[in-house]
């Protein structure tokens, strides 16, 4: 049993599950405090999500909608964990997400480009934002957290300014891709037929999973991944070993920025949502990606599961009884779970400390045992 608990993947899984259970328990307690009459039904509704629907075709549709928003969240979490594995905290993922959203929507609605050029433009925009943070970090030693946060707001207001040129005349929202730029919508290649023809199902979902596997291979099975992680662990040692530490820092944040920007393209190039040019806060998708990365144990495959779970809980909040609770109650529950994600590494540390103490106690007993036998033999 102890050998199993020592496995890092097992520890990450157990820690994540514990955080999830604690989050749901605390959410239930909050519901009890507000109105105990509907607390049990409401927390079950959040957990069940699409299973609350009575008809099978409606359940399938709502499940598909959850998957549509899981793909961009997964990309944000991959962006965070990739940078973190290289010793960098990419809190600018939200700004890179916004930059990618702006680029693909502007390319589609203003330039009338097809889906692939818009996707590539989105990647380029995120890479530029990531490169800006990387250059400041590599050559000016500016902390990536500071520059990332600043760029989040620069990206938001620049996006609002650019996309105001392609918004609907009577609303603050951008034009619909389906009616004004259908050529920019990501293709489905028949995947929509698996979900009763849901028009929002595109190649974004399988692409996100494939990219998670690519990141896993890049970090653990390639020379570049080894160099990037070595630079993150100790850039001075990496420089002494002949590695281009400045290039590696910049390259890491370029890749992280491109991944976050793809999240924006995967969301808005499905025409699932429209951008509002009057919003004054950075979209939460980028920050939720931080939680998904840590809840998944900073492992690309774990990020797939954690991204789906967070989106599952978020969408499940729509089924809460609004006659008893406010519409923000689902956000509160998901926020509690996301907050507890920060304790994943603390739980792993506690498990490792407990195992180490147990082994140390066992060794002491083993060393003391021969001495005790000698004393008994002498007495005899």
Secondary structure, DSSP 8 states (H G I E B T S, - for coil): -HHHHH-HHHHHHHHHHHHHHHHHHHHHHHHHHHHGGGHHHHHHHHHHGGGG-SSHHHHHHHHHHHHHHHHHHHHHHHHHHHHHHTT---TTHHHHHHHHHHHHHHHHHTS---HHHHHHHHHHHHHHHHHHHHHHHHHH---HHHHHHHHHHHHHHHHHHHHGGGB-TTSSBB--HHHH-GGGS---TTGGGGGTT-TT--THHHHHHHHHHHHHHHHHHSHHHHHHHHHHH-HHHHHHTT--HHHHHHHHHHHHHHHHHHHHHHHHTTTS---BTT--S--HHHHHHHHHHHHTTT-HHHHHHHHHHHHHHHHHGGGS-TTTS-TTHHHHHHHHHHHHGGGHHHHHHHHHHHHHHHHHHHHHHHHHHHHHHHHHHHH-
